[in-house]
Structures are given as structure tokens and as C-alpha cells.
Amino acid sequence: MSNEVPKQSISKHLIKIIIQLIQSKQGPAAIRYGIFLLLLVITFNGFNVLNSFVGRDFISSIEQKNESGFYKYALLYGLVFLISAGIGAIYRFLEERLGILWREQLTWRLTNSYLSEKTYHSILNQKGIENPDQRITDDVKAFTTTTLSFILLFLGGVFSAISFAGVLWTINPILFLVAILYASIGTISTIYLGKELIRLNYNQLDLEANYRSDLLHIKQHAESIALTHRELRMSVRLKSKLKKLVTNFRKLISVNLRLSLFTNSYNYFIQIIPMLLIAPSYMRGEIEFGVITQAGLAFTTLLNAFSLIVTQFQSISAFSAVVKRLQTLDTAMVLSEELMKEKSKTNFLSNEIKFENFSIYANDKSRYIIENLNLSIKQKERWLVTSVDEATKLSFFRALAGISNHEEGKLLRPNRDKILFLPEQPYLPPGRLRNVIVPAFLGNSVSDSQVMKELKNFGLDTLVKRLGGLSALKEWDDELSLAEKFKISTIRIQYAKPKFVVLDRPTSSVGKFEISKILKKFYSLGITTIVLAKGEETALEYDYQLNLSHFGKWTVTTLNPFREESDVSITK
């Protein structure tokens, strides 16, 4: 399967997202809201037509000095306004409810896809999908609210055009034809003058996000930057990004200026055109004065319905950029998820890890880091992996974890629940400590006293009590030391009982005695251990050693004489 992201038009992707909403669990509620909104749009336009006739007679009664007619139509006018105001309020409420419903569905779908099959890692730094976090939050919010607004605006325009076309035609057919011609000229001119806005808005969103990302980086690494005096370097970097941001925004302002000059002129002339065409008929006594007001309202409403591109082009251009960003992210995540699922199916082996002519090469493909590795790691074995440099060990660790993009050959392994990894810098997610330690699938089958007993075995019970106990809600990655995080991670592994566990340079966190204790515990649980070492670990704890040498060469050595001689203990 190709890594190339397939291209899809913005309109097709928009339709696809709407269909996904309808088919989701929020679909029935979304359909109900949509039907109610459609009925309100029709009702609202009906009242607008009624309002035009009431307004006509109201103005005519003033012109004719008809006092009884004036009060009658004034009362009717007020009643129509009150009903219209109520419809407008309910309309806004339903629009916002549908908007947040859609935002919830789309945000979670993208978030779920982002977290599934390590997609968040595979698309990391991929060109064209920078700042996925911003796209999932800000862009989804803008997309759902704006899409809904445009759809309702379009539907309202359609019904307005249908409703007022007849009104305007009965008043003056020429005025109806002028409205269509004027709207057509305005639409074509607007597209020509503002076509650059989509590209500029797209770039601006990314430039803003990049600048914000660097500011967040400073916040996250404040202590390191302060200790290493990197302020000047960060200042130069931020100044360069700010300059690009401002340059693009200046171009955006220039395009908006010429577009605004045209659209403002366009909108001003809308007010005078019906007067120029209808006033002579009034002066000749062919129509009442109120008809002029009705013609102005009908002409403006009809023209606004035909001129959505003119009046909304700046919003449409910004919206198009948002849709394109979401489309790029969504497509890339779906493709990555499919590739990882396909890879998991073809590279699955339940009870061992097997390398078949497996190679890892450098980023530029200029050399092999590991070449044609052939070996099997079976259950209850203990493997020590050493290397001439840290980069080679890290590449091997990443390949085992399935997060390497520079490999060829076959690497067969169990599913991700049966093989766990403990990196050199252990990570503990925020939340209750019990939930950090006890896997979710075990539920309440493990008591708090059992957890505290394991913590006591590692000398952590007093520390945990001081921090608030197992129910304490904290950012554990910040609260605990490297050694404490390592020990808690090993306790979690004991409860999870995977078939395989891979430890990356454990001596960075704890001493040899602790490592020996942990390896013995894993062995008693029937867990295969693969330890990537710095070289100072004792060979007595292991059955086999894989040494990764220069130029992709490797050797396998049997360390435990009680193990049968490995059929892969050869020199490559």
C-alpha cells in the first residue's frame, strides 16, 4: 500500500463528513435538529414575505393619511415582528445545539483516529499536516459552526429567492432581471479579485500555529532554556517566524482591501437600484408609495440570496482553508491507520518475535544500521542486546515497538497487548495513581492493599502515602523521579502480564540489584525479557546476547549453558 495521501476535492470531503455525522450515534439527534431548522427557515421566509406586504400597506396608509389603517397595520406589523423574533431565537438555539453535537462527533472521531494504531506518531513531522492538535481543536470548531451557518444561509437564500422572486416579478419584471444580472456580475468579479484569499488564509493558520507552538516549547522547557542560556537562539527563531506571519498577513490585508472596495460599492448600489427603476412609476401615479418600500425589500432580499459569494467571500475563503486543513489531516490519519492495521495483520506471530532478513537503514538510506537480521526470540527467554553506539540500540528499540519508518524485511511479533516497552525515560500519564498502576482490564480484581504491598516491595509505599495515596490526582510524570517512575512502570507490567517486555537501558534509572530483582520477577511470571544495555550488565542474568556491531553486522551468543545452543548464534 502506498504512503501517498490520495487527493480528494473539498466538496467531496465535506459531503463525506456530513454523511459520517448522519451515520454516527449522534445522527438521529442531528437529523431531528436539521428538520426543525429547515421548517423554521421556511416559516421565517414566509413571515418575511408577509412582512413585505404588511410593510407596504403600513407605509401607504401613512402616505394616504389613513389613520385607522395606520393603527391596524402598525399592530399587525408589531405582531409579525414578535413572531419573527421568537422564531429567530429558537432558530439560533437549535443551530447552536446542532453545532456542538457535530463538533463533539467530529472531534472525537478525529481524536480516536489520532490515537489509534500509533497514528499520532506516524504522522509526526509529516509535511502538510503540521499542528494536528490545532486542527483537531480550533479547526473542527470553526468547521462545524461555519459549515452549519453556510448551509442554513444557503437554504435561507434558496427559499428567499423562491419567495421574493414572485413578489418582485409582479411589481416589475425588469427589476427581477436586473437583480439576476447584477448578482452574476458581482459574483464573477468577487471570485476574480479574491481568489488568493484561500491560499493566504491556509498559510496564515499554519504560521500562527507554528509561532504558538514555539511559545509553548519555551514554556515546557523553561528550566532547560534558562540553564543553557538559549534565550537568544529562541529569540532569533521566534523573530523569523513572526516576520513570516506578518508578511503573509500583510498580503492578506492587501487582498481584503481591494475585495472590500468592490463589495462595499456593490452593497451600496443595491439600495439605490430599485428606487431608480420604481420611483418613475410612482411619479406617474401607477403605483402606491408603499410599493417602493416593498420593491426595495424584495430586491435587496432577492439580491442577497443570489449574492452569497459576494457577501460571504472572505468568510468562504477562510472556511475553505479550514476544510482543506481538516481534509489533509483526516486523509493522512485514515491512510496511516490502514497501513498500520495491514502491517499488524501480515506481521503477526502470537508466541515469539521473529526477524526474517530484517534490516534497518539510515534516514538517507546511505548505510545499513542492522542488515539481514535472522533470529527468533521465544517465550521465557532472557535476551541482552548490546551495541557499538546508542543510536543503533535506539533504532532496534523503535523497530521492535513498530514506530520505525526505515526498515525492510519481516519482523513478526505478538499484538501490542502482549508486548510492552519500558523506555529509558519512563512515562506515567496524569490521573489517579491506582489507574496508572493497574491496567483497566483488571478493574477492581486487584485490591488497593495488593497494590500497596507491591509498592512497599520497591520502597515506594511511604512516598505514595505522602503524595495523597492511590486515589490522588496528579501529574505523576512531573511528581516522581526517574527511578520512581521506572519502579511503578515495572509494577504495572507485572499486573499486565504480557508475553514479552523490552527494557531500554534500565541502568539509567535503577541499580544492578534492582534490575536483577525485576528480571527474576518477570521470569517467574513467564515473561520474555529483552534488555537493551549500556554494556555493564552482568551476563549471568541472560540466556542470549545480541551484539549489534559496525556496518550492520551482528552476532548472537548463548550465555546460559543450560539453554540449548541457539540455531541463530552465527556471525553476520
N, C-alpha and C positions, 0 to 999 in steps of 0.2 A: 504494500500500500504506500502511496506517495505521501511525502511530508508537505507537499504544496497545498496551500489553502485554496479550495475551489472558490471561484468568484461567483457571486450571486447579486442580482440587481437589488437596489434598496427597496423598491416596491414589493418584490417577491419576498424579501426577508421580513418586511413589515407585515405582509399578509400571513406569513408563517407564524410570527409571534402572536398575532391576533387569534389564529386557529389554535395555537398551543394554550392560550388563555381559556378559550371555549371548551377545550378538551380536558382541562385541569379540574381539580376538585373545587376550585373557585368558579368554574364555568357556569353552573346553574344560576348562582347568585349574580354573576356578571351579565348573563342573558336577561335576567329579570330587570336589573338596573338599566340595561340598554333599551329594553322595550318601553319602560316607563319614561326614559329620556326622550325616545322617539315620539311618543304620544304627547309629551309636553312641548316638544319642538313644533309639532303640527298645531297643537292648541294655541301656543304662543303666537304663531304666524296668523292663525285665524283671528285672534284678537287684534293683531296689528292691522289686518285688513279692515276689520270692524272699526277700529280706532281711526282709520283714514277717512271713513265715511262720516263718523260722528264729528271728527275734527272739521271736515268740510262744512257740515251743516252748522256747527258752532260758530265758525268764522263768518259764514254767510248771514247768520242771524244778527251778528254784530253789525255787519255792513248794511243790512236792511233795517237796523234799529228795531228788531222784533224781540221785545223784552221777554215775553212768555217763552218763545223759542230759545232765547239765550239761556234762561234758567233751566229749561228742560234738558238742553244738550250739555249744559255745564254739569248737571247732576249725572247724566249718562256718561259723560267724559270721565268724571271722577270715579264712577263705579268701574268702568273699563280699566282705568289706571290701577285701582286697588286690586282687581282680579289679576291683572298682568304682573303686579308687584309680587303677589302671592305665588303665582306660577314661577316667576323668576327665582324666588328664594328656594322653593322646592327643587327646581332645576339645578341650582348651584349645589344644594345639599347632595342630590343624587350623583351629580358629576364628581364631586369630591369623594364620595363613598366608592364609586366605581374606580376612581383613580387610585386610591390607596389599596383597594382589593387587587388591582392589576399590578401595582408596584410590589406588593407582598409576593404575589405569584412569580413574577419575573425575577425579582431579586433573589428569591430562594432557589429558583431553577438554575440561575447562573452561579450562585454560591455553591450549590450542590455539585454542579458540573466542575467548578473550580477546585473543589476539594476531592472529587472522585478521581481515582486512578492516578494520583500524584500530578494532576493537570497543572496545579499551581507551580510545580517545579519545572515541568517540561516546557511550559511557555515562558519561563523566566528569561528576561532579556531578549525575547524573540522580537525581531524588528516588525514594527507596525502594530504591536499590541502593548505598548508601554502603558504603565499605570493602570493595571487591571482593577485595582482596588477602587480607583476613582470612577472607572466605567461602571462597575457594579453598583456603586452608591449614587454619585451625583448624576451620571448619565442615565441611569434607569429612572431616577426621579424625574429628570427633565423629559425623558422619552415618554413615560406613561401620561404625565399631565398634559404635555404638548400634543401628543398624538390624539388623545381623547378630545382636547379642545379643538383641534383641527377637524376631526371627524364630525363633531357636533356643529362646528362652524360651517362646514361644507353642507351638511344635511339642512341646516337652517337656511343656507344660501339657496339650496335647491328649492325648498318649499317657499321661500320668499319670492324667488324668481317665478315659480308657478302661480303663486297667489297674486302678485302685483303685475304680472305681465298682462293679464286680462284687464286690470284696472287702468293701466297706462294706455293700453290699446284702445279702450273705449273713450278715453279722454282725447288722445291724439296719436294715431299710428306712427306719424313721423318721429315723435318723441321716443317711441319704443325702439325704432330702428337706429336712431341716434345713440341711444343708450348702449346697444349691442356694438355698434361701430366704435364708439368711444372706449368701451371696455376692452375691445380687441386690440386697438392701437396701444392702450396703456399697458396691457399685459406683455405684448411683444417688446415694447420699449423697456419695461422694468427688467425682464429677463436679460436683455442685452446689456443694460447698464450695471446690473448687479450679479452677473454670472460668477465673478471672482469671489463672492462672499462665502460660498460653501467651502472652498479650499482654505481661505483665510480663517474662517471660524474653526475649522477642523484643526489647523495648525495652532491656533490660539489656545484651544482647550488642552492640547498636549504640552505647550510651552508653559502654561500656567501650572499644570500638574507637575512638570519637571522641576520648576522653581520651588513649589511647595514641598516636593519630595526631598530636595536638598536641605531645606529648612528643618524638616522632620529628622533627617540624618544627623544634623547638628545636635538636635535635642536628644536623640537616642545615644549619641556618642560624645556628649558634652564633656565628660571627665577625661576621656582619651584625648580629645582635641586640646583641652586645657593643659594636660600634662606634656603633650608633644609640641605645643605651640604651633598648631596648624591653622590658626585663625586667618593668617594672610592668604594661605592657599585656598581656603574655603571662600574667602572674600573675593579672590580673583575669579573663582568658579561661579559664584553667585552673580557677580557683576556681568560676566559674559552671558549667562542665561537670561538675566534681566534685560540686557541690551537686545537680545534676540526677541524676547517677549514684547518689548516696547516697539521695536522696528515693525514687527508683524501687526501690532495693534494700530500703529500709525497708518499702515496700508489699509487696514480695516476701516479706520475713520475716514480716509480719503474716499473709499468706495461708497461708504454710507452717506457722505456729503453729497455726491452727485446723484445718488439714488433719492435722498431726501428732497433735493431741489426739484426733482421730477415729480415725486409722489405728492409733495405738498401742493405744487401747482395743479396737479391732476385733481386733488381733492377739493381745492378752492373753486375750480371751474364747474365742479358738479353742482354747486349751489346756485350758479347763475344761469346755466344752460336751460333748465326747464322754464325759468322766468322769461328768457329771451324768446322762447318758442310759444309760450302760452299767453303771456301778457297781451299781445296784439288782439287775440280773440276776446279777451275781457274788455279791452278798449272799444271793440266793435259791438259790444253788448251781446256776444254769442254765448258767453258762459257767466256763471256767478263768480264772485271773488273767492269764495271758499274752494272752488275747483283749482285755483292757482296753488293754494296750500296743499291740497290733496295730490296734485301733479308733482309738486316738489318732493313730497314724502315718498310717493310711488317711484319717481325717477331715482331718488337717492337710494332707496331700498333695493330696487332692481339693479342699479349700477354696482352697489356694494356686493350684491350676490354674484355678479359677473366679474367683479374686480378683486376677488380674494387674493390672487397672486400679487396684484399691485399693492394692496393694503397690508398684506402679511408677508411680503417677500423677505424682509430682514429676519423675521421670526422663522420663516420656512428655511432659509439658508442655515441658520444656527441649528435648527431642528435636523436638517439633512446631515450636518456634521455629526450630531449626536447619534443618529441612526447608523451612520457609516461606522462610527467607532464601536458601537454595540455589535453590529454585524460582524466586524473583523474579529472582535474578541469571542463572540459566540461561536463563529465558524471554526476558529482556531482551537477552542476548547473541545468542541464536539469531535474534531479530527484527532486531537491528541488523545481523547478518551477512547475512541475507537481503535487507535493504534496500540494503546496500552492493553486494552482488552484482548485484541488479536494476539499480541505478544504473550500475554498471560496464558492464553489457550494453547498456543503452539510450544511454549517453553515450560510446560507444567510437568513436574515429576514429584509424586507425593512423599516418598520416603528417603530421598537423597538429593544432594546437589551435584550436578554432573556438568563438567566442562568438555565440550567436543570441538576441537580445533578452534578454541576461543582466543581471540586476540583483542587487545586494547591498543589504540594508536593515539598519537598526539593530536592536538586540535588542528594543526595544519597538515596532518597526515604525512608528515615528513619522516616519521620513525615509529617503530612499534615500542610500546611500553611493556606489553606482555604479548608473546607470539605463540600461537598454536598450543594453548594450554589444554592438556588432556588428563583429567583425573576425576575421581568420584569421592565425595565426602558422604559417608554413610552415618546412620544413627548411632548415638552413644560413642562417637569418636571425638577425640580432642586434638585440634589442629593448631599449630603455631605457624603464623605467617610472618616472615621477616623480609626485609628488602634493603637494597643499597641506598634508597632515599625515601623520604616521606611522601613525595608526590606519587611514586609508584604504588605505595601501600594505599594511599587515598583513592587512587584510580581503581584499585582492586575492590576496595570497600564500597565505592559508589556503584561499581558493576554488580556486585552481589545484591545491593539494595535496589537495583533496577532503575537507577537515575543517571546512568551514563549514556551519552549520545555518540560516543566514539568507539564503537565495538563492532566486531564481526564474528561469525561462527555461532555456536549454540551454547547457551547457559541455561540448563534445566534446573528448576527448583520448585519447592512447595509453594502454595499460595501464601499471601502476605501475613495471614494469621498464624502460620506455622513457622515463620522465620522472623525473628525480631533482631533489631540492631541497637547497639548502645554506642553512640559516637564518643569521641574524646571529650567533647563538651556536651554532657547530657542536658536534655531539655525537659522541663516539667511545666505542663500547661497551668494556667491560673484556675482557681476553683477550690473546692473542699479537698483537703489532703487525702481523705479516705478515697475520694473518686480518682485522685491522681494515682494512688497505690493499687486499688482493687479494680481489675477490669470490669467493665459494665456488664458483661455476660454472666458474671458470678453473682451479681445482685447482692442480696443480704445473706448469701450462704456462708460468707466469711464474716465473723463477728469482729467488733472493734477490739475485743480483748486479744483475738488472734493476731490482728494487725499490730497492736502494741507490743505483743510478745516478739514478733519479728523485728520491730524497730529496736527493742531492747537488746536483741542479739547483735545488732550493729551499733549499739551505744547511742541511739537516737531518741529514746523514749523521753528523756528529760528535756531535750531540745523541743520536741513536739509539744509537750505539755506547756512549756514556757511560751510557745507561739500561739497557744489557744486550742490545742488538741486537734483531733482528726476532723472536726467539723469547721475548723477555722477557714475563712475565705481569704486567700492571699495570693499575691503574685509570687509563687514559690520559686520561680527561676531567679528572682531577684533576692529573695529572702535567704536562700541557703547557699552554702559554699559548694565548690566543685565536688569535694569528697562526699558531702551530704547528699547532693543530687545523684551522684553515682550509686550510693548505697540504696537510696529509695528506688532508683530505677531497677536495681537488681532484685529488690523485694517484689516489685511489680512483675518482673519476668518469672519469678518463682510461682506467683499466683496464675499467670497466664499459661505457663507450661507449654511453650512452643516446642517444636521438634528440633529447631536449630536456633542458636543465638550467636551473633557476631559482635565482638567487642573490639573497639578501635583504641589501641594504646591505653589500656586501663591504668598503667603505672603513672599516668599523668594525674590521676585522681586519687588513688589509694596505694598503699604499700604492698609488697610481695606477699606478706602474710594474709592480708585481706583478700587478695586475688586468689591465693591458694584455697582459702576458705570458700570463696564463691564458686570456684571451679569444681570443688568437691561436691558442693550442694547441687550444682547443675547436673553433675554426673549421676548423683544419686536419684535425680528426677528423670533420668533418661534423656537429657537434653544434650545434643551435639554442640560443642563449643568451638568457635573459630576465633582465635585471638590474633589481632594484628599488633605486633610488638615492636618496641624500640630496640630490642636485642638483648636486654639484660635479664629477661625472664629465664627461670630455670627450666631446662628441657625435661625434667622429671615429671612435670605436670601434664605432659602431652604425649600423644601416640605418634603423631606425624608432624613433620615440619616442611612447609613450602617456602623455599627461598627464591625471591624474585631478584634476578641479577641484572647486569647491564645488557642493553641492546635486545630486550625482550626475552632473554634466556631465563630458565627456571629449573629448579631441582626439587625433588620430593625425597625426603629421608624418613625412615622408620626410627622413631626414638624409643618406643616401648618394645623391648624384645619379646614380650609376651603376646604382642599383636602379630598376626600373620603378616609376612612380608607383602607389602603393597605391590600390586601389579603395575603401579604407575611410578614407582621410585626410580625414575630414569633421569638422565640429564638431557636437557634440550639445548 
